[in-house]
Amino acid sequence: MNEKTRLLNALRGDAADRPPFICPGGMMNMAVTELMDAAESWWPEAHSDPEKMARLTLAANRVGGIENTGVPFCMTVEAEAMGAQVDLGALGNEPRVTEYAIERLDQIERLQNIDPGKGRARVCIDAIRILKKEAPQTPVIANLTGPVSLASSLIEPMVYYKGLITDRENSHKLMEFVNENLIRFGDALVEAGADVICIADPSASGEILGKKSFAEFAIPYINRLVTHFREKHGIPSIVHICGDVRCLGNLLSEIAAESISVDAMVSIKTLKELAPAKVSMGNVSTYLLEKGEPDDITKHGERCLRGGVGILSPACGISPRTPLVNIRGLARAILEGGSTVNTRQDTKAG
């Protein structure tokens, strides 16, 4: 079974020979400096050159053993395209927003619409086209910044979070505008050849929003994205939520994505209890990946597999300083123990 079929089967709850091992990209990017050296494609140049972007994520697959490719390597493409100022970082640092696009929630008219044909949005699209030619049997994951995280990258986060309580009308208007642009960008990524959408929304942590705001401002907008890509393109989605999702209770099961990815503090057992109809994804500590020994990482991955994880992956974004041998150690867990795991899901996401 090839890598693309394995991941798509896992996401759809169909039988696979073993669970896949992925690192989607975006917030959960896989670009470590040793892979940059292997690919001869380094940050920050790889953020704005489609050939270098494609070459780097291909190295994660071919050299690192990660069973997907994915673009971009950050969460700033959309915010930059909508008017925020972005510093592309350096070899060991991801891009970051340096100046917000608006100061108040009632300034939505100042925001720009994402043009998929320009800037780094176009770079991602062109990189996907390259990946489809270079590795047609490897799944390409298109990464979108989650609605709450994108909104709070366009305006100072504390202004945004306060507005969820004091100015709900304009908060919803901002979220609607954000979603329209995420759909526009996501459609272009899928039409270029992406096989899976991954939506990472770390700013939508239940510990930050609380259950009430999560139910009002995170779930509806995430679900509109997921439903759109499923109904228009037949594309499955992964949603990653940071923090301790136990505080969200059964709200987690209301996310419409096929798969839910969580932080290392939440066990796979707990994730499966909170969202039993979803394909569980995770959740190897990125601290362990950076600081641990390869054999310990392999054993941790094997424990995740025995615990019934549907898709093995890091729990968050990998530090660029993570040793390549440790990534390979996690890949070894799949190769040595993955085939003994029952990968057929009893229920499917809806």
Stockholm file with secondary structure:
# STOCKHOLM 1.0

chainA/1-350         MNEKTRLLNALRGDAADRPPFICPGGMMNMAVTELMDAAESWWPEAHSDPEKMARLTLAANRVGGIENTGVPFCMTVEAEAMGAQVDLGALGNEPRVTEYAIERLDQIERLQNIDPGKGRARVCIDAIRILKKEAPQTPVIANLTGPVSLASSLIEPMVYYKGLITDRENSHKLMEFVNENLIRFGDALVEAGADVICIADPSASGEILGKKSFAEFAIPYINRLVTHFREKHGIPSIVHICGDVRCLGNLLSEIAAESISVDAMVSIKTLKELAPAKVSMGNVSTYLLEKGEPDDITKHGERCLRGGVGILSPACGISPRTPLVNIRGLARAILEGGSTVNTRQDTKAG
#=GR chainA/1-350 SS CCHHHHHHHHHHTCCCSSCCBCCCBTTBCCCCHHHHHHHTCCTTGGGSCHHHHHHHHHHHHHTTCCSCEEECSSSCHHHHHTTCEEECCBTTBCCEEEECSCSSTTCGGGCCCCCTTSHHHHHHHHHHHHHHHHCTTSCEEEEEECHHHHHHHHSCHHHHHHHHHHCHHHHHHHHHHHHHHHHHHHHHHHHHTCCEEEEECGGGCHHHHHHHHIIIIIHHHHHHHHHHHHHHHCCCEEEEECSCGGGGGGGGGGCCSSEEEECTTSCHHHHHHHCTTSEEEEEECHHHHHHSCHHHHHHHHHHHHHTTCSEEEESSCCCTTSCHHHHHHHHHHHHHHGGGSCCCCSSCCC
#=GC SS_cons         CCHHHHHHHHHHTCCCSSCCBCCCBTTBCCCCHHHHHHHTCCTTGGGSCHHHHHHHHHHHHHTTCCSCEEECSSSCHHHHHTTCEEECCBTTBCCEEEECSCSSTTCGGGCCCCCTTSHHHHHHHHHHHHHHHHCTTSCEEEEEECHHHHHHHHSCHHHHHHHHHHCHHHHHHHHHHHHHHHHHHHHHHHHHTCCEEEEECGGGCHHHHHHHHIIIIIHHHHHHHHHHHHHHHCCCEEEEECSCGGGGGGGGGGCCSSEEEECTTSCHHHHHHHCTTSEEEEEECHHHHHHSCHHHHHHHHHHHHHTTCSEEEESSCCCTTSCHHHHHHHHHHHHHHGGGSCCCCSSCCC
//
